[in-house]
């Protein structure tokens, strides 16, 4: 699958998580950062999206310990939450 198709699928999956809060956090992160991701980072995020929304959100907000397999710059960027729109 080519890069653009992978990114389109990733965006769809990120914006259709099931709750508005998860959509804003995860979808907003993809919109803000995915254009600069390498193929390896895209693959990481594709696998990361298999996790439960409540876990992803807790890791990003720092309310739950992050499993070692997800530690690194991708999740660190998500924890900044600078991509979530605020009223």
N, C-alpha and C positions, 0 to 999 in steps of 0.2 A: 504494500500500500504506500502511495507517495506521501510526502510530508504534509501537503495541504489537506489531503483527505484525513490523515491522522489528526491534524489540528481541528478540523471541523467536527470530527467525531468526539474529540476530547472536549471541545466547547459545549457540544450538545449534552454530553454526560455530566459536565460540571454544572450546567444551568438547569438540569432536570433531576434534582436530587430528591425532591419530595417535600421539602419545606422551604419557605421563602428565605429563612435565615441561612440555611445551607446553600441555597442557590446564590444568594448575594455574596457569601464568603468564598465559596469554592469557585463559582462562576466568575466573580469579580477578580479573583486571583489569576485565573486563566486569561481573562481578557487583558489584564494589566501586564502579564509577564510572558505569556506563551510565544509571542512573536520572536523573542530572542533565545528561546530554548534550543539546545542541541538535540540531536536524535536520542542521545542517552537520557537527557532530561525529560523528553517527551515519554520515553519508555518508562522512566521512573514514575511519572505522574499517572500514566495509564494504569500501572500496577497499584499505585497509591489510592486511586479512586475505587478500588475493590473494598477498601475499608469502610466501616460504618460512618455515616455522617456525624453522629454524636461524638465518635472518637476523633475524627478529623477536626471538628470544631473545638473540642476540649484541648487537643494538642496545640492548635493554633492560638487559643486564648490562654494557654498556660495553666489550665485547671486540672490537667491530667498529665502524668509522666509520658513522655514520648518513647515508644519502643526503639531500641537501638537501630533497627533496620531502616527507620525513617529519619534518623538524625542527619543533619547536614544542611547545606545552603538552601536547598529548595524549601524545606520546612521553616528554616530561619526567616526566609523572605516572607513566608505566609504569616508568621507570628507578628510581623509589623502591622498588619491589618490596615495599611495605608491605602488600600485599594477598595475598601468597603465604603460605599456612599453614606454620608451622614446627613440627616435632615437639617 
